[in-house]
C-alpha cells in the first residue's frame, strides 16, 4: 500500500483534470488513464506482496516445528504428511521457483514501478 500510495500522490493532478475537461467521468479517467499509467507500480506491488507471502510461508514451515504453533498455510501443508526434514526443506525451497520466475518475467516493470513510486527527497 505504501508503494501505491506514494505513486498515486505524485501523479500530476492535471492529467485527471484534463480528462474531466474532455468529458470523462472520474471513473473513466481512473480506469482509462490513471490505471494504465500505474501498471508498472501495480506489478511491483504485486511481486513484492507475492514474495512476502512466500517468505512468510517458508519461515513458518521451517522454524515452527510444533503443530500447535504453525500458521494456517504451514499447518495445512504439513497436515497428515510424514516427511523427512531434509525432504521437507527441499520442497519448501522448490516453492521459491515460481516467485523467482515471476520476478524474472516482470523485472523491467518491477524496477520501473519501484523507481516511479520513490518519494522525492527521501
CNS distance restraints for C-alpha pairs under 8 A (distance, minus, plus):
assign (resid   1 and name CA) (resid   5 and name CA) 5.91 0.50 0.50
assign (resid   1 and name CA) (resid  45 and name CA) 7.71 0.50 0.50
assign (resid   2 and name CA) (resid   6 and name CA) 5.94 0.50 0.50
assign (resid   3 and name CA) (resid   7 and name CA) 6.28 0.50 0.50
assign (resid   3 and name CA) (resid  41 and name CA) 7.33 0.50 0.50
assign (resid   3 and name CA) (resid  45 and name CA) 6.59 0.50 0.50
assign (resid   3 and name CA) (resid 114 and name CA) 7.41 0.50 0.50
assign (resid   3 and name CA) (resid 117 and name CA) 5.69 0.50 0.50
assign (resid   3 and name CA) (resid 118 and name CA) 7.83 0.50 0.50
assign (resid   4 and name CA) (resid   8 and name CA) 6.13 0.50 0.50
assign (resid   4 and name CA) (resid  41 and name CA) 6.61 0.50 0.50
assign (resid   4 and name CA) (resid  42 and name CA) 7.07 0.50 0.50
assign (resid   4 and name CA) (resid  45 and name CA) 7.15 0.50 0.50
assign (resid   4 and name CA) (resid 117 and name CA) 6.98 0.50 0.50
assign (resid   5 and name CA) (resid   9 and name CA) 5.99 0.50 0.50
assign (resid   6 and name CA) (resid  10 and name CA) 6.50 0.50 0.50
assign (resid   6 and name CA) (resid 117 and name CA) 5.55 0.50 0.50
assign (resid   6 and name CA) (resid 118 and name CA) 6.95 0.50 0.50
assign (resid   6 and name CA) (resid 119 and name CA) 6.40 0.50 0.50
assign (resid   7 and name CA) (resid  11 and name CA) 6.46 0.50 0.50
assign (resid   7 and name CA) (resid  38 and name CA) 7.92 0.50 0.50
assign (resid   7 and name CA) (resid  41 and name CA) 7.39 0.50 0.50
assign (resid   7 and name CA) (resid 116 and name CA) 6.48 0.50 0.50
assign (resid   7 and name CA) (resid 117 and name CA) 4.31 0.50 0.50
assign (resid   7 and name CA) (resid 118 and name CA) 7.24 0.50 0.50
assign (resid   7 and name CA) (resid 119 and name CA) 7.87 0.50 0.50
assign (resid  10 and name CA) (resid 119 and name CA) 7.88 0.50 0.50
assign (resid  12 and name CA) (resid  16 and name CA) 7.73 0.50 0.50
assign (resid  13 and name CA) (resid  17 and name CA) 6.31 0.50 0.50
assign (resid  14 and name CA) (resid  18 and name CA) 5.87 0.50 0.50
assign (resid  15 and name CA) (resid  19 and name CA) 6.49 0.50 0.50
assign (resid  16 and name CA) (resid  20 and name CA) 6.32 0.50 0.50
assign (resid  16 and name CA) (resid  26 and name CA) 7.89 0.50 0.50
assign (resid  16 and name CA) (resid  29 and name CA) 6.12 0.50 0.50
assign (resid  16 and name CA) (resid  30 and name CA) 7.63 0.50 0.50
assign (resid  16 and name CA) (resid  33 and name CA) 7.70 0.50 0.50
assign (resid  16 and name CA) (resid  34 and name CA) 7.44 0.50 0.50
assign (resid  17 and name CA) (resid  21 and name CA) 6.18 0.50 0.50
assign (resid  18 and name CA) (resid  22 and name CA) 6.29 0.50 0.50
assign (resid  19 and name CA) (resid  23 and name CA) 6.60 0.50 0.50
assign (resid  19 and name CA) (resid  24 and name CA) 5.57 0.50 0.50
assign (resid  19 and name CA) (resid  25 and name CA) 7.94 0.50 0.50
assign (resid  19 and name CA) (resid  29 and name CA) 5.87 0.50 0.50
assign (resid  20 and name CA) (resid  24 and name CA) 4.90 0.50 0.50
assign (resid  20 and name CA) (resid  25 and name CA) 6.12 0.50 0.50
assign (resid  20 and name CA) (resid  26 and name CA) 6.93 0.50 0.50
assign (resid  20 and name CA) (resid  29 and name CA) 7.04 0.50 0.50
assign (resid  24 and name CA) (resid  28 and name CA) 5.70 0.50 0.50
assign (resid  24 and name CA) (resid  29 and name CA) 5.94 0.50 0.50
assign (resid  25 and name CA) (resid  29 and name CA) 6.09 0.50 0.50
assign (resid  26 and name CA) (resid  30 and name CA) 6.13 0.50 0.50
assign (resid  27 and name CA) (resid  31 and name CA) 6.11 0.50 0.50
assign (resid  28 and name CA) (resid  32 and name CA) 5.66 0.50 0.50
assign (resid  28 and name CA) (resid  33 and name CA) 7.70 0.50 0.50
assign (resid  29 and name CA) (resid  33 and name CA) 5.32 0.50 0.50
assign (resid  29 and name CA) (resid  34 and name CA) 6.51 0.50 0.50
assign (resid  30 and name CA) (resid  34 and name CA) 4.78 0.50 0.50
assign (resid  30 and name CA) (resid  35 and name CA) 5.79 0.50 0.50
assign (resid  31 and name CA) (resid  35 and name CA) 5.24 0.50 0.50
assign (resid  31 and name CA) (resid  36 and name CA) 7.32 0.50 0.50
assign (resid  32 and name CA) (resid  36 and name CA) 6.57 0.50 0.50
assign (resid  33 and name CA) (resid  37 and name CA) 6.36 0.50 0.50
assign (resid  34 and name CA) (resid  38 and name CA) 6.25 0.50 0.50
assign (resid  35 and name CA) (resid  39 and name CA) 6.40 0.50 0.50
assign (resid  38 and name CA) (resid  42 and name CA) 6.29 0.50 0.50
assign (resid  38 and name CA) (resid 113 and name CA) 7.87 0.50 0.50
assign (resid  39 and name CA) (resid  43 and name CA) 6.20 0.50 0.50
assign (resid  39 and name CA) (resid 113 and name CA) 7.80 0.50 0.50
assign (resid  40 and name CA) (resid  44 and name CA) 6.16 0.50 0.50
assign (resid  40 and name CA) (resid 109 and name CA) 4.79 0.50 0.50
assign (resid  40 and name CA) (resid 110 and name CA) 6.25 0.50 0.50
assign (resid  40 and name CA) (resid 112 and name CA) 6.11 0.50 0.50
assign (resid  40 and name CA) (resid 113 and name CA) 4.37 0.50 0.50
assign (resid  41 and name CA) (resid  45 and name CA) 6.11 0.50 0.50
assign (resid  41 and name CA) (resid 109 and name CA) 7.56 0.50 0.50
assign (resid  41 and name CA) (resid 110 and name CA) 7.08 0.50 0.50
assign (resid  41 and name CA) (resid 112 and name CA) 7.38 0.50 0.50
assign (resid  41 and name CA) (resid 113 and name CA) 3.82 0.50 0.50
assign (resid  41 and name CA) (resid 114 and name CA) 6.44 0.50 0.50
assign (resid  41 and name CA) (resid 116 and name CA) 7.06 0.50 0.50
assign (resid  41 and name CA) (resid 117 and name CA) 6.84 0.50 0.50
assign (resid  42 and name CA) (resid  46 and name CA) 6.06 0.50 0.50
assign (resid  42 and name CA) (resid 113 and name CA) 7.27 0.50 0.50
assign (resid  43 and name CA) (resid  47 and name CA) 6.15 0.50 0.50
assign (resid  43 and name CA) (resid 106 and name CA) 7.44 0.50 0.50
assign (resid  43 and name CA) (resid 109 and name CA) 6.59 0.50 0.50
assign (resid  43 and name CA) (resid 110 and name CA) 6.12 0.50 0.50
assign (resid  43 and name CA) (resid 113 and name CA) 7.15 0.50 0.50
assign (resid  44 and name CA) (resid  48 and name CA) 6.12 0.50 0.50
assign (resid  44 and name CA) (resid 109 and name CA) 6.78 0.50 0.50
assign (resid  44 and name CA) (resid 110 and name CA) 4.30 0.50 0.50
assign (resid  44 and name CA) (resid 111 and name CA) 7.29 0.50 0.50
assign (resid  44 and name CA) (resid 113 and name CA) 5.44 0.50 0.50
assign (resid  44 and name CA) (resid 114 and name CA) 6.33 0.50 0.50
assign (resid  45 and name CA) (resid  49 and name CA) 6.11 0.50 0.50
assign (resid  46 and name CA) (resid  50 and name CA) 6.07 0.50 0.50
assign (resid  47 and name CA) (resid  51 and name CA) 6.09 0.50 0.50
assign (resid  47 and name CA) (resid  99 and name CA) 7.87 0.50 0.50
assign (resid  47 and name CA) (resid 102 and name CA) 7.45 0.50 0.50
assign (resid  47 and name CA) (resid 103 and name CA) 6.67 0.50 0.50
assign (resid  47 and name CA) (resid 110 and name CA) 7.53 0.50 0.50
assign (resid  48 and name CA) (resid  52 and name CA) 6.18 0.50 0.50
assign (resid  49 and name CA) (resid  53 and name CA) 6.15 0.50 0.50
assign (resid  50 and name CA) (resid  54 and name CA) 6.17 0.50 0.50
assign (resid  50 and name CA) (resid  99 and name CA) 7.02 0.50 0.50
assign (resid  51 and name CA) (resid  55 and name CA) 6.00 0.50 0.50
assign (resid  51 and name CA) (resid  99 and name CA) 6.26 0.50 0.50
assign (resid  52 and name CA) (resid  56 and name CA) 6.02 0.50 0.50
assign (resid  53 and name CA) (resid  57 and name CA) 6.28 0.50 0.50
assign (resid  54 and name CA) (resid  58 and name CA) 6.17 0.50 0.50
assign (resid  54 and name CA) (resid  95 and name CA) 7.82 0.50 0.50
assign (resid  54 and name CA) (resid  96 and name CA) 7.11 0.50 0.50
assign (resid  54 and name CA) (resid  99 and name CA) 7.61 0.50 0.50
assign (resid  55 and name CA) (resid  59 and name CA) 6.10 0.50 0.50
assign (resid  56 and name CA) (resid  60 and name CA) 6.16 0.50 0.50
assign (resid  57 and name CA) (resid  61 and name CA) 6.05 0.50 0.50
assign (resid  57 and name CA) (resid  73 and name CA) 6.68 0.50 0.50
assign (resid  57 and name CA) (resid  74 and name CA) 6.02 0.50 0.50
assign (resid  58 and name CA) (resid  62 and name CA) 6.19 0.50 0.50
assign (resid  58 and name CA) (resid  74 and name CA) 7.91 0.50 0.50
assign (resid  58 and name CA) (resid  92 and name CA) 6.22 0.50 0.50
assign (resid  58 and name CA) (resid  93 and name CA) 7.86 0.50 0.50
assign (resid  59 and name CA) (resid  63 and name CA) 5.91 0.50 0.50
assign (resid  59 and name CA) (resid  64 and name CA) 7.84 0.50 0.50
assign (resid  60 and name CA) (resid  64 and name CA) 5.43 0.50 0.50
assign (resid  60 and name CA) (resid  70 and name CA) 6.40 0.50 0.50
assign (resid  60 and name CA) (resid  71 and name CA) 6.52 0.50 0.50
assign (resid  60 and name CA) (resid  74 and name CA) 6.12 0.50 0.50
assign (resid  61 and name CA) (resid  65 and name CA) 7.47 0.50 0.50
assign (resid  61 and name CA) (resid  70 and name CA) 7.33 0.50 0.50
assign (resid  61 and name CA) (resid  74 and name CA) 5.16 0.50 0.50
assign (resid  61 and name CA) (resid  75 and name CA) 7.81 0.50 0.50
assign (resid  61 and name CA) (resid  92 and name CA) 7.79 0.50 0.50
assign (resid  62 and name CA) (resid  89 and name CA) 7.06 0.50 0.50
assign (resid  64 and name CA) (resid  69 and name CA) 6.28 0.50 0.50
assign (resid  64 and name CA) (resid  70 and name CA) 5.55 0.50 0.50
assign (resid  65 and name CA) (resid  69 and name CA) 7.59 0.50 0.50
assign (resid  65 and name CA) (resid  70 and name CA) 7.30 0.50 0.50
assign (resid  66 and name CA) (resid  70 and name CA) 6.69 0.50 0.50
assign (resid  67 and name CA) (resid  75 and name CA) 6.70 0.50 0.50
assign (resid  70 and name CA) (resid  74 and name CA) 6.03 0.50 0.50
assign (resid  70 and name CA) (resid  75 and name CA) 5.49 0.50 0.50
assign (resid  71 and name CA) (resid  75 and name CA) 5.92 0.50 0.50
assign (resid  72 and name CA) (resid  76 and name CA) 6.04 0.50 0.50
assign (resid  73 and name CA) (resid  77 and name CA) 6.17 0.50 0.50
assign (resid  74 and name CA) (resid  78 and name CA) 6.45 0.50 0.50
assign (resid  75 and name CA) (resid  79 and name CA) 5.88 0.50 0.50
assign (resid  78 and name CA) (resid  82 and name CA) 7.71 0.50 0.50
assign (resid  83 and name CA) (resid  87 and name CA) 6.46 0.50 0.50
assign (resid  83 and name CA) (resid  88 and name CA) 6.13 0.50 0.50
assign (resid  84 and name CA) (resid  88 and name CA) 6.24 0.50 0.50
assign (resid  85 and name CA) (resid  89 and name CA) 6.20 0.50 0.50
assign (resid  86 and name CA) (resid  90 and name CA) 6.13 0.50 0.50
assign (resid  87 and name CA) (resid  91 and name CA) 6.17 0.50 0.50
assign (resid  88 and name CA) (resid  92 and name CA) 6.21 0.50 0.50
assign (resid  89 and name CA) (resid  93 and name CA) 6.17 0.50 0.50
assign (resid  90 and name CA) (resid  94 and name CA) 6.22 0.50 0.50
assign (resid  91 and name CA) (resid  95 and name CA) 6.47 0.50 0.50
assign (resid  92 and name CA) (resid  96 and name CA) 7.27 0.50 0.50
assign (resid  93 and name CA) (resid  97 and name CA) 7.72 0.50 0.50
assign (resid  95 and name CA) (resid  99 and name CA) 7.82 0.50 0.50
assign (resid  96 and name CA) (resid 100 and name CA) 6.29 0.50 0.50
assign (resid  97 and name CA) (resid 101 and name CA) 6.07 0.50 0.50
assign (resid  98 and name CA) (resid 102 and name CA) 6.09 0.50 0.50
assign (resid  99 and name CA) (resid 103 and name CA) 6.18 0.50 0.50
assign (resid 100 and name CA) (resid 104 and name CA) 6.12 0.50 0.50
assign (resid 101 and name CA) (resid 105 and name CA) 6.24 0.50 0.50
assign (resid 102 and name CA) (resid 106 and name CA) 6.16 0.50 0.50
assign (resid 103 and name CA) (resid 107 and name CA) 5.40 0.50 0.50
assign (resid 103 and name CA) (resid 110 and name CA) 7.68 0.50 0.50
assign (resid 106 and name CA) (resid 110 and name CA) 5.90 0.50 0.50
assign (resid 107 and name CA) (resid 111 and name CA) 6.18 0.50 0.50
assign (resid 108 and name CA) (resid 112 and name CA) 6.12 0.50 0.50
assign (resid 109 and name CA) (resid 113 and name CA) 5.83 0.50 0.50
assign (resid 110 and name CA) (resid 114 and name CA) 6.16 0.50 0.50
assign (resid 111 and name CA) (resid 115 and name CA) 6.15 0.50 0.50
assign (resid 112 and name CA) (resid 116 and name CA) 6.02 0.50 0.50
assign (resid 113 and name CA) (resid 117 and name CA) 6.15 0.50 0.50
assign (resid 114 and name CA) (resid 118 and name CA) 6.50 0.50 0.50
assign (resid 118 and name CA) (resid 122 and name CA) 7.64 0.50 0.50
